[in-house]
Amino acid sequence: MTPISLTRLDLTSDPAARRVVKDETVTVEFAREAGSLMSLEGPNRYGPGDALITGATGERWVVSRDRFDAKYVAHDGVAHGDAGAYRNVPVAVLAKQMQEAFSIARSEAGDVLHGEADDWVMQYAPGDYGVVKAARFAKVYKAL
């Protein structure tokens, strides 16, 4: 079966969407140069200074530096901007569990991520998306 391609998704009016919040301490390194990291959901390109994150369940992904600074706080004595432990700022986001395989761009003209049936499509803000595997979602997200 061919995965569905999600475009211009707006979960704010979708009755199947849930408001959830992430609760996780992650390990962070900051990129010294541009590159690409392969997450479970697809490629994540990054630039110098972007955050290269390893989650509590071992998954890896990238967060641009401006988004990282707004979404994570240093933890366990780490100075903000240094490599080490960070906690996410608890912010409600929209999530929908998909019933079939799908793909979605992280942002306009961004990297394309892929999910399987039962994975979750995330909407962090208008035009800002993610994909979370079902097992990881169950471990680090809580319904509001």
Disulfide bonds with the S-S distance in Angstrom:
none
